[in-house]
């Protein structure tokens, strides 16, 4: 009832703005009876104490009325949270005491109380009231506190919560569970809960991933309607009518190159040397041919937006009947493709290109490691036989890619060395090893060729003037570049060329100059952090990181919504649809689909990163007590993070350091103020693993 009255009061005061409303009129408008008057005045008093309203000249006035907004709680930690403004998509920082007990998924009425908090680089807001309590899934881990079993939530940090009902579940310490809130409270630690179901032991990463996927509402199953369409497409196969109007490229020595365990093969290449340079073909699965406009499959593609890759599992954008079946460019099988056919000069310049609907037949399912062995002259006889039909194209492929590398370097595109983890699981889904993902020559070759096709797709749309979904990367904000400059100085690194006006070439020069520096990993991370995040847009503002004015994502329609969208547009274009009709048909759609693709990409990236931590903790649980060399990768007030050579990252808590008073200096060091002992990012350290929790993904180190 309290929140209902609060909402009524705010709704009544909102239009009044500066004028306000007298107490008598407000109580009348609220419909307060004589008996209710005291309770209503009590709510007004609480709102005054909270600073939501104030009383002046006999009138109640809503404080900062224009700064109110409706939003959704998206993240919570022990001390703060973030609310996403439902209108703008902006995320605002909220102090813990200003959350009013709201949990992730709640829709709230909030107001901006400070602008551009420097620490969190966002406006600061305060929750006024909870409008809608989340109906989403909440998960947590059962923990023992004293002699009682309590619940530690996954999505918000608080003291363990009191469990009221088990709902027939035989719970025990360490269980990962699904729960609902029994009673709300102003403070998170006072919330009580009911246990609904049990996922299994939180000691297993795969159990924590299952809970995470549920809580984030990530779709894993396809509806019956979607599956009916997918199965019908699979059973139909390719008919004679599907070949009509397509260029027949089955005589070309086309082949694919992917990881050894790849099942959704959406790109293939063909290449030959010509008198004037190179003829390069990039052939992409023609997904839009199968996923028809208005179909259940198309609606599902819009809902999911992207495939998600977590350790040993894939949550696909399309059912396997398409992603691993009819759309996958499997070897020695006719497949419908959308091809970008390019002519390049001897110096790697794209002289001409065209897009065409084609039918292809891949000669071989290439594997990166096998191609790399051929390029190194270390292939086995078995590999030579496997690649016999295309082996003459492999050195030509490497030659063109080397030229494209030089051109990229000449443009000044920064080559950021960001480490990726390779999670290795056994047949039971348990992590048995973690390695840094290696990247050989052939991986770079395929990336270069895909860049060419993506560049051509954007060029075509920009030259002809029809709507498109571009992959954009805006120039860094001057404040972030200045922060990078200052951080480099504090690290003892020459910041030559880095200023608020730095270009991509300046950042590239920094990375080259510091490649052999012991702190190179940190410098790469800092440089990446100074840059904007790439996203999708209907406006072609260019790609800062690639130093390309024209760029889009054309090459992965099996797993990315943006690529699927531009396949739909380009299909209409190559079939002869006029630019005017394209503008009428796709202008609004491109804006909507660009936003959707950006949103779902962020969800996928966050899920992949968060779930990776569960597997890292599961792996390190078998290495507790062991010592490792690593380097300090980040600092916060409560300690610092250490990254190991295999990409595993854990925290050294400040409480495990020698007794003293510690504070963060220049965002790069944790300093003991009396002795001036500093722990600085980039410093080499030796640590011992003392704790690893697969339920939370947290790993604890101590310094040796």
Buried (B, 14 or more C-beta within 10 A) or exposed (E): EEBEBBBBBBEBBEEBEEEBBEBEBBBEBBEBEEEBEEBBBEBBEBBBEBEBBEEEEEBBBBBEBEBBBBBBBBBBEEEBBBBBBEEEEBBBBBBBEBBBBBBBBBBBBBBBBEEEBEEBEBBBBBBBBBBEBBEBBBBBBBBEEEEEBBBBBBBBBBBBBBBEBBEEBEBEEBBBBBBBBBEBEEEBEBBBBBBBEBBBBBBBBBBBBBBBBBBBEBEEEBEEEBBEBBEEBBEEEBEEEBBEEBBEBEEBBBBBBBEEEBBBBBBBBBBBBEEEBBBBBBBBBBBBBBBEEEBBBBBBBBBBBBBBBBBBBBBBBBBBBBBBBBBBBBBEEBBBBBBBBBBBEBEBEBEEBEBBBBBBBBBBBBBBBBBBBBBEEEBEEEBEEBBEEBBEBBEBBBBBBBBBBEBBEEEBBBBBBEEEBBBBBEEEBBBEEBEEEEEBBBBBBBBBBBBBBBBBBBBBBBEEEBBBBBBBBBBBBEEBBBBBBBBBEBBEBEBEBBBBEBBBBBBBBBBEBBEEBEBBBBBBBBBBEBBBEBBBBBEBEBBBBBBBEBBBBBBBBBBBBBBBBBBBBBBBBBEEBEEEEBEEBBEEBBBEBBBBBBBBBBBBEEBBEBBBBBBBBBBBBEBEEEEBEBBBBBBEEBBBBBBBEBBBBBBBBBEEBEEEEBEBBBBBBBBBEEEEBBBBBBBEBEBBBBBBBBBBBBBBBBBE
